[in-house]
Amino acid sequence: MSKKQTISRSTRAQLQFPVSRVDRFLRQGHYGQRLSSSAPVFLAGVLEYLTAKILDLAGREAHSNRKMRITPEHVGKVLEKNWHLYRLFEDNANPPDVEKPKKSKK
């Protein structure tokens, strides 16, 4: 008797993003009392789509600047140029000002 190999939820959903990890983060974050089995699959799919879209646009930006690699500046330009992505990330793009410790003079 051969044991049947288990197929991961990411493979079943044809995703590259880890569905099990998204599920774990959702459960540990206490985002709700109950979580359907399809919620982490859907969220992983959305995250994968957004990541692919941003990297595609950043790759085009790098190519237009005659660069071979995508830099954080390219990603930043993409987020500034694309209104929908800008609106999605506007609250998280600039972290709140944190008071920095002052250097003491000795």
Secondary structure, DSSP 8 states (H G I E B T S, - for coil): --------HHHHTT-SS-HHHHHHHHHHTT--S---TTHHHHHHHHHHHHHHHHHHHHHHHHHHTT-SS--HHHHHHHHHH-HHHHHHHHHHHS------------
